[in-house]
Amino acid sequence: MYQPGRHFLQVPGPTNVPDRVLRAIAAPTIDHRGAEFADLTREVLSGLQRIFKTSGPVVIFPSSGSGGWEAALVNTLSPGDKVLSFENGEFARGWAEVARRMGFDVEVIGGDWSRGVLPETIEARLRERR
């Protein structure tokens, strides 16, 4: 199958990377402890406040997606807590595995990797657990 543009494997993806992004990546690295980086960070955070329509602080979490999963789980649950997971793709499978490794009681309900989970399925399973 023909795909126009450059082929790069990115996560999530695969996706083609625009030339302007490639040029930005090729720019010299700035000192992450310097004034230029601090100014850029303030500009980015201010822009994110506008995007998210909030006057509150915006936090950037520097991590991969699985690092975000771990942070979300460890900061909201305790070992032994129950987690209901629906296996509808590789990321969902990974989420359940991270939760299991962190000591949570994970119940995985199999699914179709080509479709999202139906809200009715989630509701029915949660009603059973009451």
DSSP file (Angstrom, degrees, kcal/mol; ACC not computed):
  #  RESIDUE AA STRUCTURE BP1 BP2  ACC     N-H-->O    O-->H-N    N-H-->O    O-->H-N    TCO  KAPPA ALPHA  PHI   PSI    X-CA   Y-CA   Z-CA
    1    1 A M              0   0    0      0, 0.0     2,-0.4     0, 0.0     0, 0.0   0.000 360.0 360.0 360.0 131.6    0.0    0.0    0.0
    2    2 A Y        -     0   0    0      0, 0.0     0, 0.0     0, 0.0     0, 0.0  -0.636 360.0-172.5 -80.7 129.6    1.4    3.4   -1.0
    3    3 A Q        -     0   0    0     -2,-0.4     4,-0.0     2,-0.1     2,-0.0  -0.988  20.5-132.3-121.4 121.6    1.6    6.0    1.8
    4    4 A P        +     0   0    0      0, 0.0     2,-0.0     0, 0.0    12,-0.0  -0.308  67.1  20.6 -69.7 155.7    2.6    9.6    0.8
    5    5 A G  S    S-     0   0    0      2,-0.1     2,-0.2    11,-0.1    -2,-0.1  -0.195 107.7 -30.9  84.3-176.6    5.3   11.4    2.6
    6    6 A R        -     0   0    0     11,-0.2     2,-0.7     1,-0.0    11,-0.2  -0.489  58.6-131.3 -75.5 146.3    8.1   10.1    4.8
    7    7 A H        +     0   0    0     -2,-0.2     2,-0.4     9,-0.1     9,-0.1  -0.892  36.3 161.3-103.0 114.5    7.4    7.0    6.8
    8    8 A F  B     -A   15   0A   0     -2,-0.7     7,-1.0     7,-0.5     2,-0.7  -0.993  36.8-131.0-129.3 137.4    8.4    7.2   10.5
    9    9 A L        +     0   0    0     -2,-0.4     2,-0.3     5,-0.2     4,-0.1  -0.821  39.3 164.2 -89.0 116.4    7.2    5.0   13.2
   10   10 A Q        -     0   0    0     -2,-0.7    -2,-0.0     2,-0.0     6,-0.0  -0.849  38.7 -94.7-123.9 160.4    6.0    7.2   16.1
   11   11 A V  S    S+     0   0    0     -2,-0.3     2,-0.1     1,-0.2    -2,-0.0  -0.994 114.0  29.7-121.7 125.7    3.8    6.3   19.1
   12   12 A P  S    S+     0   0    0      0, 0.0    -1,-0.2     0, 0.0     3,-0.0   0.640 129.5   7.4 -72.6 158.8    0.9    6.8   18.8
   13   13 A G        -     0   0    0     -2,-0.1     2,-0.2     1,-0.1    -4,-0.1  -0.930  62.6-112.3 170.0-151.1    1.0    6.2   15.1
   14   14 A P        +     0   0    0      0, 0.0     2,-0.3     0, 0.0    -5,-0.2   0.489  67.3 158.3 -70.4 155.1    2.4    5.4   12.7
   15   15 A T  B     -A    8   0A   0     -7,-1.0    -7,-0.5    -2,-0.2     2,-0.3  -0.985  44.2-111.2-146.6 153.5    2.3    9.0   11.4
   16   16 A N        -     0   0    0     -2,-0.3    -9,-0.1    -9,-0.1   -11,-0.1  -0.704  32.2-133.1 -84.1 139.9    4.1   11.2    9.0
   17   17 A V        -     0   0    0     -2,-0.3   -11,-0.2   -11,-0.2     5,-0.1  -0.842  21.8-122.0 -97.6 121.8    6.1   13.9   10.6
   18   18 A P    >>  -     0   0    0      0, 0.0     4,-2.0     0, 0.0     3,-0.7  -0.249  19.4-119.0 -60.4 148.7    5.6   17.4    9.0
   19   19 A D  H 3> S+     0   0    0      1,-0.2     4,-2.6     2,-0.2     5,-0.2   0.864 113.2  58.1 -56.7 -39.2    8.8   19.1    7.6
   20   20 A R  H 3> S+     0   0    0      1,-0.2     4,-1.7     2,-0.2    -1,-0.2   0.847 107.2  48.5 -63.2 -32.0    8.4   22.0   10.0
   21   21 A V  H <> S+     0   0    0     -3,-0.7     4,-2.5     2,-0.2    -1,-0.2   0.909 110.0  51.1 -72.0 -42.5    8.5   19.6   12.9
   22   22 A L  H  X S+     0   0    0     -4,-2.0     4,-1.6     1,-0.2    -2,-0.2   0.894 109.9  50.5 -60.4 -39.6   11.6   17.9   11.5
   23   23 A R  H  X S+     0   0    0     -4,-2.6     4,-0.5     2,-0.2    -1,-0.2   0.904 109.9  49.9 -64.9 -40.2   13.3   21.3   11.1
   24   24 A A  H >< S+     0   0    0     -4,-1.7     3,-1.1     1,-0.2    -2,-0.2   0.899 108.8  52.0 -64.9 -39.6   12.4   22.2   14.8
   25   25 A I  H 3< S+     0   0    0     -4,-2.5    -1,-0.2     1,-0.2    -2,-0.2   0.849 106.7  55.2 -63.4 -33.2   13.9   18.8   15.9
   26   26 A A  H 3< S+     0   0    0     -4,-1.6    -1,-0.2    -5,-0.2    -2,-0.2   0.563  85.4 107.5 -78.5  -8.3   17.1   19.6   14.0
   27   27 A A  S << S-     0   0    0     -3,-1.1     3,-0.1    -4,-0.5    -3,-0.0  -0.320  86.6 -85.7 -67.9 153.3   17.5   23.0   15.8
   28   28 A P        -     0   0    0      0, 0.0     2,-0.2     0, 0.0    -1,-0.1  -0.278  49.2-106.4 -58.6 143.9   20.3   23.3   18.4
   29   29 A T        -     0   0    0     -3,-0.1     2,-0.3     1,-0.0    -4,-0.0  -0.495  31.8-138.6 -71.4 138.1   19.3   22.1   21.9
   30   30 A I        -     0   0    0     -2,-0.2     2,-0.4    -3,-0.1    -1,-0.0  -0.714  30.3 -92.8 -97.4 153.8   18.8   24.9   24.4
   31   31 A D    >   -     0   0    0     -2,-0.3     3,-1.8     1,-0.2     6,-0.6  -0.477  27.8-148.8 -66.9 119.2   20.1   24.6   28.0
   32   32 A H  T 3  S+     0   0    0     -2,-0.4    -1,-0.2     1,-0.3    -2,-0.0   0.565  98.5  47.9 -70.1  -5.7   17.2   23.2   30.1
   33   33 A R  T 3  S+     0   0    0      4,-0.0    -1,-0.3     5,-0.0     2,-0.1   0.315  97.1  97.4-110.8   5.8   18.5   25.2   33.1
   34   34 A G  S <> S-     0   0    0     -3,-1.8     4,-1.9     1,-0.1     3,-0.1  -0.392  86.1-106.6 -95.3 171.8   18.9   28.4   31.2
   35   35 A A  H  > S+     0   0    0      1,-0.2     4,-2.7     2,-0.2     5,-0.2   0.847 115.8  59.1 -64.1 -36.8   16.8   31.5   30.9
   36   36 A E  H  > S+     0   0    0      1,-0.2     4,-2.3     2,-0.2    -1,-0.2   0.911 108.0  45.6 -61.5 -41.7   15.7   30.7   27.3
   37   37 A F  H  > S+     0   0    0     -6,-0.6     4,-2.7     2,-0.2    -1,-0.2   0.903 111.7  51.8 -67.9 -41.1   14.2   27.4   28.4
   38   38 A A  H  X S+     0   0    0     -4,-1.9     4,-2.2     2,-0.2    -2,-0.2   0.912 111.2  47.8 -61.3 -42.8   12.5   29.0   31.4
   39   39 A D  H  X S+     0   0    0     -4,-2.7     4,-2.2     2,-0.2    -2,-0.2   0.923 112.3  49.0 -63.3 -44.2   11.0   31.6   29.0
   40   40 A L  H  X S+     0   0    0     -4,-2.3     4,-2.6    -5,-0.2    -2,-0.2   0.908 110.0  52.0 -61.9 -42.3    9.9   28.9   26.6
   41   41 A T  H  X S+     0   0    0     -4,-2.7     4,-2.8     1,-0.2     5,-0.2   0.921 109.2  48.9 -61.7 -45.2    8.3   26.9   29.4
   42   42 A R  H  X S+     0   0    0     -4,-2.2     4,-2.3     1,-0.2    -1,-0.2   0.910 112.0  49.8 -61.1 -41.1    6.3   29.9   30.6
   43   43 A E  H  X S+     0   0    0     -4,-2.2     4,-2.3     2,-0.2    -2,-0.2   0.918 112.3  47.2 -63.6 -43.8    5.1   30.5   27.1
   44   44 A V  H  X S+     0   0    0     -4,-2.6     4,-2.4     2,-0.2    -2,-0.2   0.937 113.0  48.0 -63.8 -47.0    4.1   26.9   26.6
   45   45 A L  H  X S+     0   0    0     -4,-2.8     4,-1.9     1,-0.2    -1,-0.2   0.888 111.7  50.4 -63.8 -38.6    2.2   26.7   29.9
   46   46 A S  H  X S+     0   0    0     -4,-2.3     4,-1.7    -5,-0.2    -1,-0.2   0.920 110.6  49.7 -63.3 -43.8    0.4   29.9   29.2
   47   47 A G  H  X S+     0   0    0     -4,-2.3     4,-2.4     1,-0.2    -2,-0.2   0.883 108.5  53.1 -62.5 -38.2   -0.6   28.6   25.8
   48   48 A L  H  X S+     0   0    0     -4,-2.4     4,-3.0     1,-0.2    -1,-0.2   0.868 103.6  56.7 -66.6 -35.0   -1.9   25.4   27.4
   49   49 A Q  H  X>S+     0   0    0     -4,-1.9     5,-2.3     2,-0.2     4,-0.5   0.921 109.5  46.0 -60.0 -42.1   -4.0   27.4   29.8
   50   50 A R  H ><5S+     0   0    0     -4,-1.7     3,-0.7     3,-0.2    -2,-0.2   0.927 113.1  49.5 -65.3 -43.9   -5.7   29.1   26.8
   51   51 A I  H 3<5S+     0   0    0     -4,-2.4    -2,-0.2     1,-0.2    -1,-0.2   0.926 117.9  38.9 -60.8 -45.4   -6.1   25.7   25.0
   52   52 A F  H 3<5S-     0   0    0     -4,-3.0    -1,-0.2    -5,-0.1    -2,-0.2   0.436 107.9-127.5 -86.9   1.3   -7.7   24.1   28.1
   53   53 A K  T <<5 +     0   0    0     -3,-0.7     2,-0.3    -4,-0.5    -3,-0.2   0.935  63.4 130.0  53.7  53.9   -9.6   27.3   29.0
   54   54 A T      < -     0   0    0     -5,-2.3    -1,-0.2     2,-0.1    -2,-0.1  -0.976  53.9-160.0-135.4 149.2   -8.3   27.4   32.5
   55   55 A S  S    S+     0   0    0     -2,-0.3     3,-0.1    -3,-0.1    -1,-0.1   0.488  73.1  95.0 -99.3  -7.8   -6.8   30.1   34.7
   56   56 A G  S    S-     0   0    0      1,-0.1    -2,-0.1    -7,-0.1     2,-0.0  -0.284  91.4 -77.8 -77.2 167.2   -5.4   27.4   37.0
   57   57 A P        -     0   0    0      0, 0.0     2,-0.4     0, 0.0    -1,-0.1  -0.334  39.3-144.9 -66.6 146.1   -1.9   25.9   36.7
   58   58 A V        -     0   0    0     -3,-0.1     2,-0.5    -4,-0.1    -9,-0.1  -0.941  11.2-153.5-110.3 133.9   -1.2   23.4   34.0
   59   59 A V        -     0   0    0     -2,-0.4     2,-0.5     2,-0.0     0, 0.0  -0.917   2.5-151.4-110.7 132.3    1.3   20.6   34.7
   60   60 A I        -     0   0    0     -2,-0.5   -15,-0.0     2,-0.0    -2,-0.0  -0.903   9.0-153.0-100.4 126.8    3.3   18.8   32.1
   61   61 A F        -     0   0    0     -2,-0.5     2,-1.3     2,-0.1     7,-0.1  -0.864   7.9-147.9-102.7 105.3    4.2   15.3   33.0
   62   62 A P        +     0   0    0      0, 0.0     2,-0.3     0, 0.0    -2,-0.0  -0.570  55.3  99.1 -78.9  97.7    7.5   14.3   31.2
   63   63 A S  S    S-     0   0    0     -2,-1.3     2,-0.1     4,-0.0    -2,-0.1  -0.979  73.6 -92.5-164.0 166.3    7.0   10.6   30.6
   64   64 A S     >  -     0   0    0     -2,-0.3     4,-1.7     1,-0.1     3,-0.2  -0.320  53.9 -95.5 -75.4 173.1    6.0    8.0   28.1
   65   65 A G  H  > S+     0   0    0      1,-0.2     4,-2.1     2,-0.2     5,-0.1   0.903 127.8  52.4 -59.2 -41.8    2.4    6.9   28.0
   66   66 A S  H  > S+     0   0    0      1,-0.2     4,-2.3     2,-0.2    -1,-0.2   0.823 105.3  55.5 -68.2 -28.3    3.1    3.9   30.3
   67   67 A G  H  > S+     0   0    0      2,-0.2     4,-2.3     1,-0.2    -1,-0.2   0.872 106.9  50.9 -66.6 -36.3    4.7    6.3   32.8
   68   68 A G  H  X S+     0   0    0     -4,-1.7     4,-2.6     2,-0.2    -2,-0.2   0.891 108.3  52.1 -65.0 -40.5    1.5    8.3   32.8
   69   69 A W  H  X S+     0   0    0     -4,-2.1     4,-2.7     2,-0.2     5,-0.2   0.957 110.5  47.9 -58.6 -50.1   -0.4    5.1   33.5
   70   70 A E  H  X S+     0   0    0     -4,-2.3     4,-3.0     1,-0.2     5,-0.3   0.914 112.2  48.8 -59.5 -44.4    1.8    4.3   36.4
   71   71 A A  H  X S+     0   0    0     -4,-2.3     4,-1.7     1,-0.2    -1,-0.2   0.913 111.9  49.2 -62.5 -42.7    1.5    7.8   37.8
   72   72 A A  H  < S+     0   0    0     -4,-2.6     4,-0.5     2,-0.2    -2,-0.2   0.920 116.1  42.8 -62.9 -43.5   -2.3    7.7   37.5
   73   73 A L  H >X S+     0   0    0     -4,-2.7     4,-2.3     1,-0.2     3,-1.1   0.950 114.9  46.7 -68.9 -49.4   -2.6    4.4   39.2
   74   74 A V  H 3< S+     0   0    0     -4,-3.0    -1,-0.2     1,-0.3    -2,-0.2   0.773 114.3  48.9 -68.1 -24.6   -0.1    4.9   42.0
   75   75 A N  T 3< S+     0   0    0     -4,-1.7    -1,-0.3    -5,-0.3    -2,-0.2   0.482 121.5  31.8 -93.7  -2.4   -1.6    8.4   42.8
   76   76 A T  T <4 S+     0   0    0     -3,-1.1     2,-0.3    -4,-0.5    -2,-0.2   0.570 116.5  43.1-125.1 -16.8   -5.2    7.2   43.0
   77   77 A L     <  -     0   0    0     -4,-2.3    -1,-0.1    -5,-0.1    27,-0.0  -0.816  61.6-139.2-130.1 167.2   -5.2    3.6   44.2
   78   78 A S    >   -     0   0    0     -2,-0.3     3,-2.6    -3,-0.1    -3,-0.0  -0.915  45.1 -79.5-122.8 152.5   -3.5    1.4   46.8
   79   79 A P  T 3  S+     0   0    0      0, 0.0    25,-0.3     0, 0.0    24,-0.1  -0.224 120.2  29.4 -50.3 136.3   -2.2   -2.2   46.5
   80   80 A G  T 3  S+     0   0    0     23,-2.3    24,-0.2     1,-0.4    23,-0.1   0.122  87.5 132.2  95.9 -19.5   -5.2   -4.6   46.7
   81   81 A D    <   -     0   0    0     -3,-2.6    24,-2.8     1,-0.1    -1,-0.4  -0.298  62.8-107.7 -62.2 150.6   -7.7   -2.1   45.2
   82   82 A K  E     -b  105   0B   0     22,-0.2     2,-0.4    -3,-0.1    24,-0.2  -0.626  32.8-170.0 -85.4 138.7   -9.9   -3.5   42.5
   83   83 A V  E     -b  106   0B   0     22,-2.6    24,-2.9    -2,-0.3     2,-0.6  -0.998   9.9-154.1-128.8 127.8   -9.3   -2.4   38.8
   84   84 A L  E     -b  107   0B   0     -2,-0.4     2,-0.4    22,-0.2    24,-0.2  -0.910  21.1-179.3-102.6 121.5  -11.7   -3.2   36.0
   85   85 A S  E     -b  108   0B   0     22,-3.1    24,-2.9    -2,-0.6     2,-0.5  -0.940  20.3-149.6-126.0 143.6  -10.0   -3.3   32.7
   86   86 A F  E     -b  109   0B   0     -2,-0.4     2,-1.4    22,-0.2    24,-0.2  -0.957  15.3-140.9-114.0 119.7  -11.3   -4.0   29.2
   87   87 A E  E     +b  110   0B   0     22,-2.3    24,-0.8    -2,-0.5     3,-0.1  -0.635  49.7 136.5 -84.6  94.0   -8.9   -5.6   26.8
   88   88 A N  S    S-     0   0    0     -2,-1.4     2,-0.3     1,-0.3    -1,-0.2   0.055  70.4  -8.4-125.5  24.7   -9.7   -3.8   23.5
   89   89 A G  S  > S-     0   0    0      1,-0.1     4,-2.3    25,-0.1    -1,-0.3  -0.905  83.0 -76.6 163.3 172.8   -6.1   -3.2   22.3
   90   90 A E  H  > S+     0   0    0     -2,-0.3     4,-2.4     1,-0.2     5,-0.1   0.873 124.9  50.5 -63.3 -39.1   -2.4   -3.4   23.1
   91   91 A F  H  > S+     0   0    0      2,-0.2     4,-2.5     1,-0.2    -1,-0.2   0.897 110.5  49.5 -68.1 -38.1   -2.5   -0.3   25.3
   92   92 A A  H  > S+     0   0    0      2,-0.2     4,-1.9     1,-0.2    -2,-0.2   0.900 111.2  50.0 -64.9 -39.6   -5.5   -1.5   27.3
   93   93 A R  H  X S+     0   0    0     -4,-2.3     4,-1.9     1,-0.2    -2,-0.2   0.917 111.7  48.9 -63.0 -42.6   -3.6   -4.9   27.8
   94   94 A G  H  X S+     0   0    0     -4,-2.4     4,-2.7     2,-0.2    -2,-0.2   0.887 106.8  55.5 -63.7 -40.1   -0.6   -2.9   28.9
   95   95 A W  H  X S+     0   0    0     -4,-2.5     4,-2.3     1,-0.2    -1,-0.2   0.928 109.0  47.3 -58.2 -46.2   -2.6   -0.8   31.3
   96   96 A A  H  X S+     0   0    0     -4,-1.9     4,-2.4     1,-0.2    -1,-0.2   0.890 111.3  51.4 -63.5 -39.8   -3.9   -4.0   33.0
   97   97 A E  H  X S+     0   0    0     -4,-1.9     4,-2.5     2,-0.2    -2,-0.2   0.910 109.3  49.3 -65.7 -42.6   -0.4   -5.5   33.2
   98   98 A V  H  X S+     0   0    0     -4,-2.7     4,-1.4     2,-0.2    -2,-0.2   0.933 112.5  48.7 -60.8 -45.5    1.0   -2.3   34.8
   99   99 A A  H  <>S+     0   0    0     -4,-2.3     5,-2.2     1,-0.2    -2,-0.2   0.905 111.2  50.0 -61.2 -42.1   -1.9   -2.3   37.4
  100  100 A R  H ><5S+     0   0    0     -4,-2.4     3,-1.7     1,-0.2    -1,-0.2   0.922 109.2  51.0 -63.3 -44.3   -1.3   -6.0   38.1
  101  101 A R  H 3<5S+     0   0    0     -4,-2.5    -1,-0.2     1,-0.3    -2,-0.2   0.764 104.8  58.4 -65.7 -24.5    2.4   -5.5   38.6
  102  102 A M  T 3<5S-     0   0    0     -4,-1.4    -1,-0.3    -5,-0.2    -2,-0.2   0.411 124.4-102.1 -87.2   3.3    1.7   -2.7   41.1
  103  103 A G  T < 5S+     0   0    0     -3,-1.7   -23,-2.3     1,-0.3     2,-0.2   0.645  72.1 143.5  91.6  15.7   -0.4   -5.0   43.3
  104  104 A F      < -     0   0    0     -5,-2.2     2,-1.2   -25,-0.3    -1,-0.3  -0.570  59.5-113.2 -86.3 154.2   -3.9   -4.1   42.2
  105  105 A D  E     -b   82   0B   0    -24,-2.8   -22,-2.6    -2,-0.2     2,-0.5  -0.745  44.7-166.3 -85.8  96.7   -6.7   -6.7   42.0
  106  106 A V  E     -b   83   0B   0     -2,-1.2     2,-0.5   -24,-0.2   -22,-0.2  -0.759  17.1-169.3 -99.0 125.8   -7.2   -6.5   38.2
  107  107 A E  E     -b   84   0B   0    -24,-2.9   -22,-3.1    -2,-0.5     2,-0.5  -0.963  12.1-160.6-108.7 123.3  -10.2   -8.0   36.5
  108  108 A V  E     -b   85   0B   0     -2,-0.5     2,-0.6   -24,-0.2   -22,-0.2  -0.908   5.7-161.3-109.0 126.2   -9.8   -8.1   32.7
  109  109 A I  E     -b   86   0B   0    -24,-2.9   -22,-2.3    -2,-0.5    -2,-0.0  -0.932  24.5-127.3-105.0 119.4  -12.8   -8.4   30.4
  110  110 A G  E     +b   87   0B   0     -2,-0.6     2,-0.3   -24,-0.2   -22,-0.1  -0.141  37.1 166.7 -61.9 158.5  -11.8   -9.5   26.9
  111  111 A G        -     0   0    0    -24,-0.8     2,-0.6   -25,-0.1    -1,-0.1  -0.890  41.1 -72.5-157.4-173.7  -13.0   -7.6   24.0
  112  112 A D    >   -     0   0    0     -2,-0.3     3,-1.8     4,-0.1   -24,-0.0  -0.848  31.1-149.6 -96.6 120.5  -12.7   -6.9   20.3
  113  113 A W  T 3  S+     0   0    0     -2,-0.6    -1,-0.1     1,-0.3   -23,-0.1   0.560  94.7  59.7 -70.0  -6.6   -9.5   -5.0   19.4
  114  114 A S  T 3  S+     0   0    0      2,-0.1     2,-0.3   -25,-0.1    -1,-0.3   0.417 105.9  48.7-100.2   1.8  -11.2   -3.3   16.5
  115  115 A R  S <  S-     0   0    0     -3,-1.8    -3,-0.1   -27,-0.1     2,-0.1  -0.962  80.2-112.0-139.5 154.9  -14.0   -1.6   18.6
  116  116 A G        -     0   0    0     -2,-0.3     2,-0.3     1,-0.1    -4,-0.1  -0.330  47.8 -88.6 -75.3 166.7  -14.3    0.5   21.7
  117  117 A V        -     0   0    0    -31,-0.1    -1,-0.1    -2,-0.1    -6,-0.0  -0.603  42.3-118.5 -77.7 135.3  -16.0   -0.8   24.8
  118  118 A L    >>  -     0   0    0     -2,-0.3     4,-1.6     1,-0.1     3,-1.0  -0.581  13.0-134.4 -74.4 132.6  -19.7   -0.3   24.9
  119  119 A P  H 3> S+     0   0    0      0, 0.0     4,-2.7     0, 0.0     5,-0.2   0.838 106.2  60.3 -55.3 -33.0  -20.8    1.9   27.8
  120  120 A E  H 3> S+     0   0    0      1,-0.2     4,-2.4     2,-0.2     5,-0.2   0.862 101.8  52.7 -63.9 -34.8  -23.6   -0.6   28.5
  121  121 A T  H <> S+     0   0    0     -3,-1.0     4,-2.0     2,-0.2    -1,-0.2   0.912 111.0  46.1 -66.6 -42.8  -21.1   -3.3   29.1
  122  122 A I  H  X S+     0   0    0     -4,-1.6     4,-2.4     2,-0.2     5,-0.2   0.938 113.1  49.6 -64.4 -47.0  -19.2   -1.2   31.6
  123  123 A E  H  X S+     0   0    0     -4,-2.7     4,-2.1     1,-0.2    -2,-0.2   0.914 110.6  49.9 -59.3 -44.4  -22.4   -0.2   33.4
  124  124 A A  H  X S+     0   0    0     -4,-2.4     4,-1.6     1,-0.2    -1,-0.2   0.910 111.8  47.8 -62.7 -42.8  -23.6   -3.8   33.6
  125  125 A R  H  X S+     0   0    0     -4,-2.0     4,-1.1     1,-0.2    -1,-0.2   0.893 111.7  49.6 -68.2 -38.7  -20.3   -5.0   35.0
  126  126 A L  H  < S+     0   0    0     -4,-2.4     4,-0.4     1,-0.2     3,-0.2   0.867 107.9  53.9 -68.0 -35.0  -20.1   -2.2   37.6
  127  127 A R  H >< S+     0   0    0     -4,-2.1     3,-0.9     1,-0.2    -1,-0.2   0.872 105.2  55.0 -65.4 -35.9  -23.7   -3.0   38.7
  128  128 A E  H 3< S+     0   0    0     -4,-1.6    -1,-0.2     1,-0.2    -2,-0.2   0.811 105.1  54.4 -63.5 -30.7  -22.7   -6.6   39.3
  129  129 A R  T 3<        0   0    0     -4,-1.1    -1,-0.2    -3,-0.2    -2,-0.2   0.526 360.0 360.0 -85.4  -6.6  -19.9   -5.5   41.6
  130  130 A R    <         0   0    0     -3,-0.9    -1,-0.2    -4,-0.4    -2,-0.1   0.515 360.0 360.0 -61.9 360.0  -22.0   -3.4   44.0
